[in-house]
Amino acid sequence: MIRFLFVRIIFPLLVFWLVRSALKSLFAAFQPSGIRQNRTQQPPPVSAGGELKKDPVCGTYVSTTASITRSVKGEVLHFCSKECRDKYRVA
């Protein structure tokens, strides 16, 4: 009975766990560094109060003190992130 339990249940679970752990660490090693870096990156501190401006790409309202700005044809645009700023450059 104990042999059946070990051979049919415990051993396959142990092998599955080891293979899963090995594959997980293998794929993490090949993950681009930018993705790993974004997980540990803290959002910028946002001060309370101030004027809010609408991001022209995603529509998010962002504080003028915490926004990323870009001047286009004399008009200052406020973006919530570098990604939105880069998307606006492409468009």
PDB file of N, CA, C and O in Angstrom:
ATOM      1  N   MET A   1       0.817  -1.200   0.000  1.00  0.00           N
ATOM      2  CA  MET A   1       0.000   0.000   0.000  1.00  0.00           C
ATOM      3  C   MET A   1       0.862   1.266   0.000  1.00  0.00           C
ATOM      4  O   MET A   1       0.604   2.201  -0.758  1.00  0.00           O
ATOM      5  N   ILE A   2       1.890   1.285   0.859  1.00  0.00           N
ATOM      6  CA  ILE A   2       2.768   2.445   0.915  1.00  0.00           C
ATOM      7  C   ILE A   2       3.550   2.567  -0.395  1.00  0.00           C
ATOM      8  O   ILE A   2       3.765   3.672  -0.893  1.00  0.00           O
ATOM      9  N   ARG A   3       3.967   1.448  -0.939  1.00  0.00           N
ATOM     10  CA  ARG A   3       4.690   1.460  -2.206  1.00  0.00           C
ATOM     11  C   ARG A   3       3.800   2.015  -3.332  1.00  0.00           C
ATOM     12  O   ARG A   3       4.267   2.788  -4.169  1.00  0.00           O
ATOM     13  N   PHE A   4       2.548   1.626  -3.348  1.00  0.00           N
ATOM     14  CA  PHE A   4       1.599   2.134  -4.337  1.00  0.00           C
ATOM     15  C   PHE A   4       1.452   3.647  -4.200  1.00  0.00           C
ATOM     16  O   PHE A   4       1.473   4.371  -5.196  1.00  0.00           O
ATOM     17  N   LEU A   5       1.305   4.119  -2.965  1.00  0.00           N
ATOM     18  CA  LEU A   5       1.158   5.550  -2.704  1.00  0.00           C
ATOM     19  C   LEU A   5       2.380   6.321  -3.195  1.00  0.00           C
ATOM     20  O   LEU A   5       2.247   7.375  -3.817  1.00  0.00           O
ATOM     21  N   PHE A   6       3.559   5.795  -2.916  1.00  0.00           N
ATOM     22  CA  PHE A   6       4.782   6.475  -3.320  1.00  0.00           C
ATOM     23  C   PHE A   6       4.962   6.463  -4.836  1.00  0.00           C
ATOM     24  O   PHE A   6       5.262   7.495  -5.435  1.00  0.00           O
ATOM     25  N   VAL A   7       4.780   5.298  -5.453  1.00  0.00           N
ATOM     26  CA  VAL A   7       5.034   5.148  -6.889  1.00  0.00           C
ATOM     27  C   VAL A   7       3.978   5.862  -7.720  1.00  0.00           C
ATOM     28  O   VAL A   7       4.323   6.455  -8.742  1.00  0.00           O
ATOM     29  N   ARG A   8       2.738   5.834  -7.339  1.00  0.00           N
ATOM     30  CA  ARG A   8       1.653   6.382  -8.151  1.00  0.00           C
ATOM     31  C   ARG A   8       1.330   7.852  -7.870  1.00  0.00           C
ATOM     32  O   ARG A   8       0.806   8.543  -8.744  1.00  0.00           O
ATOM     33  N   ILE A   9       1.637   8.334  -6.669  1.00  0.00           N
ATOM     34  CA  ILE A   9       1.216   9.695  -6.322  1.00  0.00           C
ATOM     35  C   ILE A   9       2.401  10.595  -5.945  1.00  0.00           C
ATOM     36  O   ILE A   9       2.608  11.628  -6.581  1.00  0.00           O
ATOM     37  N   ILE A  10       3.158  10.233  -4.953  1.00  0.00           N
ATOM     38  CA  ILE A  10       4.195  11.123  -4.421  1.00  0.00           C
ATOM     39  C   ILE A  10       5.338  11.322  -5.416  1.00  0.00           C
ATOM     40  O   ILE A  10       5.763  12.455  -5.640  1.00  0.00           O
ATOM     41  N   PHE A  11       5.836  10.254  -6.007  1.00  0.00           N
ATOM     42  CA  PHE A  11       6.944  10.366  -6.957  1.00  0.00           C
ATOM     43  C   PHE A  11       6.574  11.218  -8.182  1.00  0.00           C
ATOM     44  O   PHE A  11       7.361  12.089  -8.551  1.00  0.00           O
ATOM     45  N   PRO A  12       5.425  11.011  -8.824  1.00  0.00           N
ATOM     46  CA  PRO A  12       5.075  11.900  -9.959  1.00  0.00           C
ATOM     47  C   PRO A  12       4.914  13.363  -9.553  1.00  0.00           C
ATOM     48  O   PRO A  12       5.286  14.258 -10.312  1.00  0.00           O
ATOM     49  N   LEU A  13       4.367  13.614  -8.370  1.00  0.00           N
ATOM     50  CA  LEU A  13       4.246  15.001  -7.910  1.00  0.00           C
ATOM     51  C   LEU A  13       5.616  15.632  -7.667  1.00  0.00           C
ATOM     52  O   LEU A  13       5.833  16.803  -7.981  1.00  0.00           O
ATOM     53  N   LEU A  14       6.524  14.861  -7.114  1.00  0.00           N
ATOM     54  CA  LEU A  14       7.875  15.348  -6.879  1.00  0.00           C
ATOM     55  C   LEU A  14       8.582  15.657  -8.198  1.00  0.00           C
ATOM     56  O   LEU A  14       9.239  16.691  -8.317  1.00  0.00           O
ATOM     57  N   VAL A  15       8.459  14.788  -9.171  1.00  0.00           N
ATOM     58  CA  VAL A  15       9.059  15.010 -10.487  1.00  0.00           C
ATOM     59  C   VAL A  15       8.432  16.239 -11.158  1.00  0.00           C
ATOM     60  O   VAL A  15       9.146  17.061 -11.732  1.00  0.00           O
ATOM     61  N   PHE A  16       7.121  16.365 -11.088  1.00  0.00           N
ATOM     62  CA  PHE A  16       6.433  17.520 -11.666  1.00  0.00           C
ATOM     63  C   PHE A  16       6.934  18.812 -11.042  1.00  0.00           C
ATOM     64  O   PHE A  16       7.194  19.781 -11.755  1.00  0.00           O
ATOM     65  N   TRP A  17       7.074  18.839  -9.730  1.00  0.00           N
ATOM     66  CA  TRP A  17       7.526  20.039  -9.027  1.00  0.00           C
ATOM     67  C   TRP A  17       8.954  20.406  -9.431  1.00  0.00           C
ATOM     68  O   TRP A  17       9.251  21.581  -9.647  1.00  0.00           O
ATOM     69  N   LEU A  18       9.831  19.423  -9.533  1.00  0.00           N
ATOM     70  CA  LEU A  18      11.216  19.682  -9.924  1.00  0.00           C
ATOM     71  C   LEU A  18      11.310  20.208 -11.353  1.00  0.00           C
ATOM     72  O   LEU A  18      12.052  21.154 -11.616  1.00  0.00           O
ATOM     73  N   VAL A  19      10.569  19.610 -12.272  1.00  0.00           N
ATOM     74  CA  VAL A  19      10.578  20.064 -13.669  1.00  0.00           C
ATOM     75  C   VAL A  19      10.006  21.468 -13.769  1.00  0.00           C
ATOM     76  O   VAL A  19      10.539  22.300 -14.502  1.00  0.00           O
ATOM     77  N   ARG A  20       8.931  21.743 -13.044  1.00  0.00           N
ATOM     78  CA  ARG A  20       8.317  23.072 -13.053  1.00  0.00           C
ATOM     79  C   ARG A  20       9.290  24.120 -12.526  1.00  0.00           C
ATOM     80  O   ARG A  20       9.410  25.197 -13.109  1.00  0.00           O
ATOM     81  N   SER A  21       9.978  23.823 -11.441  1.00  0.00           N
ATOM     82  CA  SER A  21      10.944  24.766 -10.868  1.00  0.00           C
ATOM     83  C   SER A  21      12.103  25.026 -11.827  1.00  0.00           C
ATOM     84  O   SER A  21      12.549  26.164 -11.978  1.00  0.00           O
ATOM     85  N   ALA A  22      12.582  23.976 -12.468  1.00  0.00           N
ATOM     86  CA  ALA A  22      13.694  24.134 -13.414  1.00  0.00           C
ATOM     87  C   ALA A  22      13.274  24.981 -14.610  1.00  0.00           C
ATOM     88  O   ALA A  22      14.022  25.862 -15.035  1.00  0.00           O
ATOM     89  N   LEU A  23      12.103  24.730 -15.153  1.00  0.00           N
ATOM     90  CA  LEU A  23      11.626  25.501 -16.298  1.00  0.00           C
ATOM     91  C   LEU A  23      11.363  26.955 -15.932  1.00  0.00           C
ATOM     92  O   LEU A  23      11.650  27.860 -16.715  1.00  0.00           O
ATOM     93  N   LYS A  24      10.821  27.176 -14.751  1.00  0.00           N
ATOM     94  CA  LYS A  24      10.528  28.535 -14.305  1.00  0.00           C
ATOM     95  C   LYS A  24      11.817  29.351 -14.186  1.00  0.00           C
ATOM     96  O   LYS A  24      11.864  30.497 -14.633  1.00  0.00           O
ATOM     97  N   SER A  25      12.847  28.779 -13.597  1.00  0.00           N
ATOM     98  CA  SER A  25      14.111  29.509 -13.464  1.00  0.00           C
ATOM     99  C   SER A  25      14.806  29.664 -14.809  1.00  0.00           C
ATOM    100  O   SER A  25      15.483  30.666 -15.040  1.00  0.00           O
ATOM    101  N   LEU A  26      14.653  28.703 -15.687  1.00  0.00           N
ATOM    102  CA  LEU A  26      15.253  28.792 -17.013  1.00  0.00           C
ATOM    103  C   LEU A  26      14.626  29.926 -17.818  1.00  0.00           C
ATOM    104  O   LEU A  26      15.340  30.709 -18.444  1.00  0.00           O
ATOM    105  N   PHE A  27      13.301  30.019 -17.807  1.00  0.00           N
ATOM    106  CA  PHE A  27      12.631  31.081 -18.546  1.00  0.00           C
ATOM    107  C   PHE A  27      12.872  32.446 -17.912  1.00  0.00           C
ATOM    108  O   PHE A  27      12.905  33.449 -18.624  1.00  0.00           O
ATOM    109  N   ALA A  28      13.039  32.512 -16.614  1.00  0.00           N
ATOM    110  CA  ALA A  28      13.321  33.787 -15.952  1.00  0.00           C
ATOM    111  C   ALA A  28      14.693  34.309 -16.356  1.00  0.00           C
ATOM    112  O   ALA A  28      14.905  35.521 -16.406  1.00  0.00           O
ATOM    113  N   ALA A  29      15.619  33.411 -16.642  1.00  0.00           N
ATOM    114  CA  ALA A  29      16.960  33.837 -17.048  1.00  0.00           C
ATOM    115  C   ALA A  29      16.940  34.474 -18.433  1.00  0.00           C
ATOM    116  O   ALA A  29      17.766  35.343 -18.712  1.00  0.00           O
ATOM    117  N   PHE A  30      16.025  34.067 -19.305  1.00  0.00           N
ATOM    118  CA  PHE A  30      15.959  34.601 -20.656  1.00  0.00           C
ATOM    119  C   PHE A  30      14.982  35.763 -20.799  1.00  0.00           C
ATOM    120  O   PHE A  30      14.800  36.285 -21.899  1.00  0.00           O
ATOM    121  N   GLN A  31      14.360  36.168 -19.711  1.00  0.00           N
ATOM    122  CA  GLN A  31      13.415  37.273 -19.750  1.00  0.00           C
ATOM    123  C   GLN A  31      14.177  38.578 -19.958  1.00  0.00           C
ATOM    124  O   GLN A  31      15.222  38.778 -19.339  1.00  0.00           O
ATOM    125  N   PRO A  32      13.681  39.465 -20.808  1.00  0.00           N
ATOM    126  CA  PRO A  32      14.379  40.739 -21.029  1.00  0.00           C
ATOM    127  C   PRO A  32      14.552  41.504 -19.730  1.00  0.00           C
ATOM    128  O   PRO A  32      13.678  41.469 -18.864  1.00  0.00           O
ATOM    129  N   SER A  33      15.664  42.186 -19.591  1.00  0.00           N
ATOM    130  CA  SER A  33      15.971  42.881 -18.340  1.00  0.00           C
ATOM    131  C   SER A  33      14.985  43.996 -18.044  1.00  0.00           C
ATOM    132  O   SER A  33      14.755  44.307 -16.875  1.00  0.00           O
ATOM    133  N   GLY A  34      14.396  44.609 -19.062  1.00  0.00           N
ATOM    134  CA  GLY A  34      13.425  45.686 -18.847  1.00  0.00           C
ATOM    135  C   GLY A  34      12.189  45.207 -18.120  1.00  0.00           C
ATOM    136  O   GLY A  34      11.626  45.937 -17.305  1.00  0.00           O
ATOM    137  N   ILE A  35      11.761  43.992 -18.404  1.00  0.00           N
ATOM    138  CA  ILE A  35      10.574  43.449 -17.751  1.00  0.00           C
ATOM    139  C   ILE A  35      10.873  43.176 -16.286  1.00  0.00           C
ATOM    140  O   ILE A  35      10.059  43.493 -15.418  1.00  0.00           O
ATOM    141  N   ARG A  36      12.026  42.595 -16.003  1.00  0.00           N
ATOM    142  CA  ARG A  36      12.383  42.323 -14.612  1.00  0.00           C
ATOM    143  C   ARG A  36      12.569  43.621 -13.848  1.00  0.00           C
ATOM    144  O   ARG A  36      12.221  43.695 -12.669  1.00  0.00           O
ATOM    145  N   GLN A  37      13.104  44.636 -14.487  1.00  0.00           N
ATOM    146  CA  GLN A  37      13.351  45.899 -13.823  1.00  0.00           C
ATOM    147  C   GLN A  37      12.048  46.604 -13.471  1.00  0.00           C
ATOM    148  O   GLN A  37      11.956  47.218 -12.408  1.00  0.00           O
ATOM    149  N   ASN A  38      11.046  46.533 -14.330  1.00  0.00           N
ATOM    150  CA  ASN A  38       9.775  47.218 -14.076  1.00  0.00           C
ATOM    151  C   ASN A  38       9.058  46.663 -12.860  1.00  0.00           C
ATOM    152  O   ASN A  38       8.303  47.392 -12.215  1.00  0.00           O
ATOM    153  N   ARG A  39       9.263  45.421 -12.531  1.00  0.00           N
ATOM    154  CA  ARG A  39       8.595  44.836 -11.361  1.00  0.00           C
ATOM    155  C   ARG A  39       9.093  45.450 -10.072  1.00  0.00           C
ATOM    156  O   ARG A  39       8.318  45.610  -9.129  1.00  0.00           O
ATOM    157  N   THR A  40      10.376  45.801 -10.005  1.00  0.00           N
ATOM    158  CA  THR A  40      10.939  46.332  -8.779  1.00  0.00           C
ATOM    159  C   THR A  40      10.922  47.853  -8.742  1.00  0.00           C
ATOM    160  O   THR A  40      11.203  48.440  -7.698  1.00  0.00           O
ATOM    161  N   GLN A  41      10.606  48.495  -9.837  1.00  0.00           N
ATOM    162  CA  GLN A  41      10.628  49.941  -9.914  1.00  0.00           C
ATOM    163  C   GLN A  41       9.424  50.537  -9.192  1.00  0.00           C
ATOM    164  O   GLN A  41       8.288  50.121  -9.419  1.00  0.00           O
ATOM    165  N   GLN A  42       9.677  51.501  -8.333  1.00  0.00           N
ATOM    166  CA  GLN A  42       8.618  52.160  -7.573  1.00  0.00           C
ATOM    167  C   GLN A  42       8.062  53.316  -8.391  1.00  0.00           C
ATOM    168  O   GLN A  42       8.809  53.978  -9.111  1.00  0.00           O
ATOM    169  N   PRO A  43       6.745  53.572  -8.288  1.00  0.00           N
ATOM    170  CA  PRO A  43       6.181  54.717  -8.993  1.00  0.00           C
ATOM    171  C   PRO A  43       6.714  56.015  -8.402  1.00  0.00           C
ATOM    172  O   PRO A  43       7.072  56.057  -7.225  1.00  0.00           O
ATOM    173  N   PRO A  44       6.771  57.074  -9.206  1.00  0.00           N
ATOM    174  CA  PRO A  44       7.289  58.343  -8.691  1.00  0.00           C
ATOM    175  C   PRO A  44       6.357  58.904  -7.619  1.00  0.00           C
ATOM    176  O   PRO A  44       5.142  58.728  -7.704  1.00  0.00           O
ATOM    177  N   PRO A  45       6.909  59.571  -6.625  1.00  0.00           N
ATOM    178  CA  PRO A  45       6.055  60.156  -5.581  1.00  0.00           C
ATOM    179  C   PRO A  45       5.207  61.273  -6.160  1.00  0.00           C
ATOM    180  O   PRO A  45       5.668  62.072  -6.975  1.00  0.00           O
ATOM    181  N   VAL A  46       3.970  61.310  -5.724  1.00  0.00           N
ATOM    182  CA  VAL A  46       3.032  62.317  -6.215  1.00  0.00           C
ATOM    183  C   VAL A  46       2.658  63.213  -5.042  1.00  0.00           C
ATOM    184  O   VAL A  46       2.221  62.740  -3.993  1.00  0.00           O
ATOM    185  N   SER A  47       2.838  64.516  -5.240  1.00  0.00           N
ATOM    186  CA  SER A  47       2.478  65.448  -4.186  1.00  0.00           C
ATOM    187  C   SER A  47       0.975  65.707  -4.219  1.00  0.00           C
ATOM    188  O   SER A  47       0.350  65.666  -5.278  1.00  0.00           O
ATOM    189  N   ALA A  48       0.421  65.967  -3.075  1.00  0.00           N
ATOM    190  CA  ALA A  48      -1.016  66.219  -2.977  1.00  0.00           C
ATOM    191  C   ALA A  48      -1.330  67.606  -3.511  1.00  0.00           C
ATOM    192  O   ALA A  48      -0.545  68.541  -3.354  1.00  0.00           O
ATOM    193  N   GLY A  49      -2.478  67.724  -4.138  1.00  0.00           N
ATOM    194  CA  GLY A  49      -2.922  69.014  -4.631  1.00  0.00           C
ATOM    195  C   GLY A  49      -2.302  69.358  -5.969  1.00  0.00           C
ATOM    196  O   GLY A  49      -1.570  68.563  -6.559  1.00  0.00           O
ATOM    197  N   GLY A  50      -2.605  70.552  -6.434  1.00  0.00           N
ATOM    198  CA  GLY A  50      -2.050  71.002  -7.703  1.00  0.00           C
ATOM    199  C   GLY A  50      -3.049  70.841  -8.833  1.00  0.00           C
ATOM    200  O   GLY A  50      -4.143  70.307  -8.651  1.00  0.00           O
ATOM    201  N   GLU A  51      -2.654  71.311  -9.990  1.00  0.00           N
ATOM    202  CA  GLU A  51      -3.514  71.280 -11.166  1.00  0.00           C
ATOM    203  C   GLU A  51      -3.409  69.926 -11.858  1.00  0.00           C
ATOM    204  O   GLU A  51      -2.332  69.333 -11.912  1.00  0.00           O
ATOM    205  N   LEU A  52      -4.531  69.438 -12.386  1.00  0.00           N
ATOM    206  CA  LEU A  52      -4.551  68.181 -13.123  1.00  0.00           C
ATOM    207  C   LEU A  52      -4.702  68.461 -14.610  1.00  0.00           C
ATOM    208  O   LEU A  52      -5.469  69.332 -15.020  1.00  0.00           O
ATOM    209  N   LYS A  53      -3.962  67.710 -15.403  1.00  0.00           N
ATOM    210  CA  LYS A  53      -4.043  67.808 -16.859  1.00  0.00           C
ATOM    211  C   LYS A  53      -4.363  66.419 -17.404  1.00  0.00           C
ATOM    212  O   LYS A  53      -3.996  65.406 -16.809  1.00  0.00           O
ATOM    213  N   LYS A  54      -5.047  66.388 -18.536  1.00  0.00           N
ATOM    214  CA  LYS A  54      -5.446  65.124 -19.144  1.00  0.00           C
ATOM    215  C   LYS A  54      -4.360  64.641 -20.108  1.00  0.00           C
ATOM    216  O   LYS A  54      -3.899  65.392 -20.968  1.00  0.00           O
ATOM    217  N   ASP A  55      -3.963  63.388 -19.952  1.00  0.00           N
ATOM    218  CA  ASP A  55      -2.997  62.763 -20.855  1.00  0.00           C
ATOM    219  C   ASP A  55      -3.665  62.611 -22.226  1.00  0.00           C
ATOM    220  O   ASP A  55      -4.742  62.020 -22.309  1.00  0.00           O
ATOM    221  N   PRO A  56      -3.054  63.131 -23.310  1.00  0.00           N
ATOM    222  CA  PRO A  56      -3.690  63.048 -24.629  1.00  0.00           C
ATOM    223  C   PRO A  56      -3.737  61.644 -25.218  1.00  0.00           C
ATOM    224  O   PRO A  56      -4.473  61.414 -26.177  1.00  0.00           O
ATOM    225  N   VAL A  57      -2.973  60.700 -24.673  1.00  0.00           N
ATOM    226  CA  VAL A  57      -2.940  59.347 -25.217  1.00  0.00           C
ATOM    227  C   VAL A  57      -3.969  58.454 -24.541  1.00  0.00           C
ATOM    228  O   VAL A  57      -4.828  57.879 -25.210  1.00  0.00           O
ATOM    229  N   CYS A  58      -3.888  58.333 -23.210  1.00  0.00           N
ATOM    230  CA  CYS A  58      -4.766  57.389 -22.509  1.00  0.00           C
ATOM    231  C   CYS A  58      -5.935  58.064 -21.792  1.00  0.00           C
ATOM    232  O   CYS A  58      -6.871  57.384 -21.372  1.00  0.00           O
ATOM    233  N   GLY A  59      -5.896  59.385 -21.646  1.00  0.00           N
ATOM    234  CA  GLY A  59      -7.004  60.084 -21.017  1.00  0.00           C
ATOM    235  C   GLY A  59      -6.930  60.150 -19.507  1.00  0.00           C
ATOM    236  O   GLY A  59      -7.874  60.622 -18.872  1.00  0.00           O
ATOM    237  N   THR A  60      -5.852  59.699 -18.917  1.00  0.00           N
ATOM    238  CA  THR A  60      -5.686  59.739 -17.477  1.00  0.00           C
ATOM    239  C   THR A  60      -5.382  61.168 -17.033  1.00  0.00           C
ATOM    240  O   THR A  60      -4.628  61.878 -17.699  1.00  0.00           O
ATOM    241  N   TYR A  61      -5.960  61.587 -15.927  1.00  0.00           N
ATOM    242  CA  TYR A  61      -5.650  62.897 -15.379  1.00  0.00           C
ATOM    243  C   TYR A  61      -4.434  62.754 -14.483  1.00  0.00           C
ATOM    244  O   TYR A  61      -4.382  61.886 -13.612  1.00  0.00           O
ATOM    245  N   VAL A  62      -3.460  63.618 -14.712  1.00  0.00           N
ATOM    246  CA  VAL A  62      -2.195  63.549 -13.987  1.00  0.00           C
ATOM    247  C   VAL A  62      -1.846  64.930 -13.446  1.00  0.00           C
ATOM    248  O   VAL A  62      -2.116  65.951 -14.078  1.00  0.00           O
ATOM    249  N   SER A  63      -1.241  64.938 -12.268  1.00  0.00           N
ATOM    250  CA  SER A  63      -0.829  66.194 -11.650  1.00  0.00           C
ATOM    251  C   SER A  63       0.280  66.830 -12.474  1.00  0.00           C
ATOM    252  O   SER A  63       1.150  66.133 -12.997  1.00  0.00           O
ATOM    253  N   THR A  64       0.248  68.133 -12.587  1.00  0.00           N
ATOM    254  CA  THR A  64       1.269  68.831 -13.377  1.00  0.00           C
ATOM    255  C   THR A  64       2.647  68.688 -12.750  1.00  0.00           C
ATOM    256  O   THR A  64       3.652  68.750 -13.457  1.00  0.00           O
ATOM    257  N   THR A  65       2.713  68.498 -11.440  1.00  0.00           N
ATOM    258  CA  THR A  65       4.014  68.345 -10.781  1.00  0.00           C
ATOM    259  C   THR A  65       4.611  66.959 -10.996  1.00  0.00           C
ATOM    260  O   THR A  65       5.832  66.804 -10.961  1.00  0.00           O
ATOM    261  N   ALA A  66       3.769  65.945 -11.220  1.00  0.00           N
ATOM    262  CA  ALA A  66       4.260  64.575 -11.384  1.00  0.00           C
ATOM    263  C   ALA A  66       4.253  64.122 -12.837  1.00  0.00           C
ATOM    264  O   ALA A  66       4.661  62.997 -13.128  1.00  0.00           O
ATOM    265  N   SER A  67       3.806  64.959 -13.742  1.00  0.00           N
ATOM    266  CA  SER A  67       3.665  64.545 -15.139  1.00  0.00           C
ATOM    267  C   SER A  67       4.984  64.627 -15.886  1.00  0.00           C
ATOM    268  O   SER A  67       5.927  65.292 -15.457  1.00  0.00           O
ATOM    269  N   ILE A  68       5.023  63.943 -16.999  1.00  0.00           N
ATOM    270  CA  ILE A  68       6.136  64.027 -17.937  1.00  0.00           C
ATOM    271  C   ILE A  68       5.663  64.968 -19.036  1.00  0.00           C
ATOM    272  O   ILE A  68       4.641  64.724 -19.678  1.00  0.00           O
ATOM    273  N   THR A  69       6.405  66.034 -19.245  1.00  0.00           N
ATOM    274  CA  THR A  69       5.941  67.071 -20.180  1.00  0.00           C
ATOM    275  C   THR A  69       6.703  67.005 -21.495  1.00  0.00           C
ATOM    276  O   THR A  69       7.829  66.513 -21.575  1.00  0.00           O
ATOM    277  N   ARG A  70       6.041  67.520 -22.517  1.00  0.00           N
ATOM    278  CA  ARG A  70       6.634  67.641 -23.849  1.00  0.00           C
ATOM    279  C   ARG A  70       5.993  68.844 -24.526  1.00  0.00           C
ATOM    280  O   ARG A  70       4.776  69.020 -24.481  1.00  0.00           O
ATOM    281  N   SER A  71       6.808  69.653 -25.139  1.00  0.00           N
ATOM    282  CA  SER A  71       6.300  70.832 -25.827  1.00  0.00           C
ATOM    283  C   SER A  71       6.125  70.520 -27.306  1.00  0.00           C
ATOM    284  O   SER A  71       7.069  70.104 -27.977  1.00  0.00           O
ATOM    285  N   VAL A  72       4.899  70.726 -27.815  1.00  0.00           N
ATOM    286  CA  VAL A  72       4.588  70.480 -29.216  1.00  0.00           C
ATOM    287  C   VAL A  72       3.950  71.745 -29.776  1.00  0.00           C
ATOM    288  O   VAL A  72       2.869  72.145 -29.343  1.00  0.00           O
ATOM    289  N   LYS A  73       4.616  72.370 -30.734  1.00  0.00           N
ATOM    290  CA  LYS A  73       4.131  73.586 -31.393  1.00  0.00           C
ATOM    291  C   LYS A  73       3.768  74.679 -30.386  1.00  0.00           C
ATOM    292  O   LYS A  73       2.753  75.360 -30.535  1.00  0.00           O
ATOM    293  N   GLY A  74       4.603  74.838 -29.365  1.00  0.00           N
ATOM    294  CA  GLY A  74       4.392  75.867 -28.367  1.00  0.00           C
ATOM    295  C   GLY A  74       3.424  75.477 -27.262  1.00  0.00           C
ATOM    296  O   GLY A  74       3.261  76.232 -26.303  1.00  0.00           O
ATOM    297  N   GLU A  75       2.780  74.327 -27.364  1.00  0.00           N
ATOM    298  CA  GLU A  75       1.832  73.868 -26.345  1.00  0.00           C
ATOM    299  C   GLU A  75       2.504  72.798 -25.489  1.00  0.00           C
ATOM    300  O   GLU A  75       3.134  71.883 -26.020  1.00  0.00           O
ATOM    301  N   VAL A  76       2.373  72.906 -24.179  1.00  0.00           N
ATOM    302  CA  VAL A  76       2.960  71.938 -23.263  1.00  0.00           C
ATOM    303  C   VAL A  76       1.948  70.818 -23.017  1.00  0.00           C
ATOM    304  O   VAL A  76       0.837  71.059 -22.546  1.00  0.00           O
ATOM    305  N   LEU A  77       2.350  69.607 -23.343  1.00  0.00           N
ATOM    306  CA  LEU A  77       1.497  68.439 -23.119  1.00  0.00           C
ATOM    307  C   LEU A  77       1.996  67.686 -21.900  1.00  0.00           C
ATOM    308  O   LEU A  77       3.201  67.601 -21.661  1.00  0.00           O
ATOM    309  N   HIS A  78       1.061  67.137 -21.129  1.00  0.00           N
ATOM    310  CA  HIS A  78       1.395  66.398 -19.906  1.00  0.00           C
ATOM    311  C   HIS A  78       1.029  64.931 -20.106  1.00  0.00           C
ATOM    312  O   HIS A  78      -0.084  64.608 -20.520  1.00  0.00           O
ATOM    313  N   PHE A  79       1.983  64.046 -19.805  1.00  0.00           N
ATOM    314  CA  PHE A  79       1.787  62.604 -19.960  1.00  0.00           C
ATOM    315  C   PHE A  79       1.915  61.923 -18.610  1.00  0.00           C
ATOM    316  O   PHE A  79       2.649  62.382 -17.735  1.00  0.00           O
ATOM    317  N   CYS A  80       1.182  60.809 -18.450  1.00  0.00           N
ATOM    318  CA  CYS A  80       1.222  60.076 -17.184  1.00  0.00           C
ATOM    319  C   CYS A  80       2.441  59.163 -17.087  1.00  0.00           C
ATOM    320  O   CYS A  80       2.866  58.818 -15.984  1.00  0.00           O
ATOM    321  N   SER A  81       3.010  58.768 -18.228  1.00  0.00           N
ATOM    322  CA  SER A  81       4.155  57.856 -18.208  1.00  0.00           C
ATOM    323  C   SER A  81       5.003  58.048 -19.452  1.00  0.00           C
ATOM    324  O   SER A  81       4.599  58.716 -20.404  1.00  0.00           O
ATOM    325  N   LYS A  82       6.180  57.452 -19.428  1.00  0.00           N
ATOM    326  CA  LYS A  82       7.069  57.509 -20.590  1.00  0.00           C
ATOM    327  C   LYS A  82       6.471  56.729 -21.757  1.00  0.00           C
ATOM    328  O   LYS A  82       6.678  57.083 -22.917  1.00  0.00           O
ATOM    329  N   GLU A  83       5.729  55.669 -21.445  1.00  0.00           N
ATOM    330  CA  GLU A  83       5.104  54.870 -22.493  1.00  0.00           C
ATOM    331  C   GLU A  83       4.092  55.699 -23.279  1.00  0.00           C
ATOM    332  O   GLU A  83       4.055  55.628 -24.507  1.00  0.00           O
ATOM    333  N   CYS A  84       3.270  56.487 -22.580  1.00  0.00           N
ATOM    334  CA  CYS A  84       2.292  57.335 -23.262  1.00  0.00           C
ATOM    335  C   CYS A  84       2.994  58.417 -24.077  1.00  0.00           C
ATOM    336  O   CYS A  84       2.565  58.744 -25.184  1.00  0.00           O
ATOM    337  N   ARG A  85       4.071  58.969 -23.528  1.00  0.00           N
ATOM    338  CA  ARG A  85       4.835  59.976 -24.280  1.00  0.00           C
ATOM    339  C   ARG A  85       5.392  59.378 -25.566  1.00  0.00           C
ATOM    340  O   ARG A  85       5.336  60.009 -26.622  1.00  0.00           O
ATOM    341  N   ASP A  86       5.929  58.160 -25.479  1.00  0.00           N
ATOM    342  CA  ASP A  86       6.492  57.503 -26.662  1.00  0.00           C
ATOM    343  C   ASP A  86       5.405  57.145 -27.677  1.00  0.00           C
ATOM    344  O   ASP A  86       5.631  57.224 -28.885  1.00  0.00           O
ATOM    345  N   LYS A  87       4.231  56.754 -27.191  1.00  0.00           N
ATOM    346  CA  LYS A  87       3.118  56.462 -28.110  1.00  0.00           C
ATOM    347  C   LYS A  87       2.695  57.728 -28.850  1.00  0.00           C
ATOM    348  O   LYS A  87       2.343  57.672 -30.028  1.00  0.00           O
ATOM    349  N   TYR A  88       2.728  58.864 -28.165  1.00  0.00           N
ATOM    350  CA  TYR A  88       2.343  60.124 -28.796  1.00  0.00           C
ATOM    351  C   TYR A  88       3.361  60.512 -29.864  1.00  0.00           C
ATOM    352  O   TYR A  88       2.994  61.085 -30.889  1.00  0.00           O
ATOM    353  N   ARG A  89       4.625  60.206 -29.634  1.00  0.00           N
ATOM    354  CA  ARG A  89       5.664  60.493 -30.626  1.00  0.00           C
ATOM    355  C   ARG A  89       5.426  59.721 -31.907  1.00  0.00           C
ATOM    356  O   ARG A  89       5.627  60.244 -33.003  1.00  0.00           O
ATOM    357  N   VAL A  90       4.997  58.473 -31.768  1.00  0.00           N
ATOM    358  CA  VAL A  90       4.759  57.597 -32.932  1.00  0.00           C
ATOM    359  C   VAL A  90       3.564  58.086 -33.731  1.00  0.00           C
ATOM    360  O   VAL A  90       3.583  58.076 -34.962  1.00  0.00           O
ATOM    361  N   ALA A  91       2.532  58.511 -33.029  1.00  0.00           N
ATOM    362  CA  ALA A  91       1.292  58.919 -33.708  1.00  0.00           C
ATOM    363  C   ALA A  91       1.434  60.203 -34.471  1.00  0.00           C
ATOM    364  O   ALA A  91       0.473  60.664 -35.088  1.00  0.00           O
TER     365      ALA A  91
END
